Amino acid sequence: MIKVYQISLSDYEHHLIEIEGWAANAKIKAYADRLFDRKFEIGSFKFYEPVAIVDADSMDVAFELMNLWEQPERIQKLKMRVPSMSVGDILEKDGEFYRVASFGFDKLEGIAA
């Protein structure tokens, strides 16, 4: 099983980006870092929330399941709306954390479940 964490912004936060830009606040900056595949800052993890648990042993398979959605029974949604997995999302597998990179997954150190 792989737990998937994502960061999402409210309508207000999206509006704030239009007014103040990507550095409007710490959460928006963390979201921008995720979008642009920048170096992950451990303190940003507080803005992520668990959105799904994927019935898979491989992160590659979890990525495929959450992008093709051909086997939805293998994805337990923890929120009403769960977007496809993308760069910057965080996966928890066997108590270790990984960030979806442009290619593959980067192991993250210093995050506690």
C-alpha positions in Angstrom: 0.0 0.0 0.0 1.2 3.5 -0.9 -0.2 6.6 0.7 -0.3 9.7 -1.5 0.0 13.2 -0.2 -0.9 16.3 -2.3 -0.9 20.0 -1.7 -3.9 22.0 -3.0 -4.9 25.6 -3.0 -8.2 27.2 -2.2 -10.0 29.5 -4.6 -8.8 32.4 -2.4 -5.2 31.2 -2.6 -5.4 31.0 -6.4 -6.8 34.6 -6.4 -3.9 35.7 -4.2 -1.4 34.3 -6.8 -3.0 36.6 -9.3 -2.5 39.6 -7.0 0.8 38.9 -5.2 2.4 36.2 -7.3 3.9 32.8 -6.4 5.6 34.2 -3.2 2.4 35.4 -1.6 2.7 33.1 1.3 4.6 29.9 2.4 1.9 27.5 1.2 1.7 29.1 -2.2 5.5 29.0 -2.5 5.5 25.3 -1.5 2.8 24.7 -4.2 4.9 26.6 -6.8 8.0 24.6 -5.8 6.0 21.5 -6.5 4.8 22.7 -9.9 8.3 23.7 -11.0 10.1 20.6 -9.6 12.3 22.7 -7.3 14.2 21.3 -4.4 11.9 20.1 -1.7 12.0 21.9 1.7 11.0 19.6 4.6 9.0 22.4 6.3 6.7 22.4 3.3 5.4 18.9 4.2 3.0 20.6 6.6 1.0 21.9 3.6 0.4 18.4 2.2 -2.5 16.2 3.1 -3.1 12.5 2.5 -5.5 12.1 -0.4 -5.4 8.4 -1.4 -4.1 5.0 -0.5 -3.1 3.0 -3.5 -3.2 -0.8 -3.5 0.3 -1.2 -5.1 3.7 -2.3 -4.1 5.5 -0.2 -6.7 5.5 3.5 -6.9 5.5 3.3 -10.7 2.4 1.2 -10.6 0.8 3.6 -8.1 1.6 6.5 -10.5 0.1 4.6 -13.4 -3.1 3.8 -11.4 -3.6 7.4 -10.4 -3.1 8.7 -13.9 -5.0 6.2 -16.0 -7.8 5.5 -13.5 -8.5 2.2 -15.2 -8.7 0.3 -11.8 -10.4 2.7 -9.4 -11.1 -0.1 -7.0 -7.4 -0.1 -6.2 -7.5 3.5 -5.1 -9.0 4.4 -1.8 -9.8 8.1 -2.0 -9.4 10.0 1.3 -10.9 13.2 -0.1 -13.8 13.9 -2.3 -11.7 15.3 -5.1 -8.4 13.5 -5.9 -6.4 14.8 -8.8 -4.1 12.6 -10.8 -0.6 12.0 -9.4 2.0 14.5 -10.6 5.4 16.0 -10.1 5.8 17.2 -6.5 3.3 14.8 -4.9 4.7 12.8 -2.0 4.3 9.0 -1.6 4.7 7.1 1.6 5.8 3.5 1.2 6.9 1.3 4.1 7.4 4.3 6.4 9.7 6.1 3.9 8.8 9.2 1.8 9.4 9.9 -1.8 8.6 12.8 -4.0 7.5 12.4 -7.6 10.2 13.9 -9.8 10.2 14.8 -13.5 11.6 11.3 -14.0 11.2 8.8 -11.2 11.1 9.4 -7.5 13.4 11.2 -5.1 13.7 9.8 -1.6 13.0 12.4 1.1 14.8 12.4 4.4 13.6 14.0 7.6 9.8 13.4 7.3 8.1 11.6 10.1 4.7 9.9 9.6 
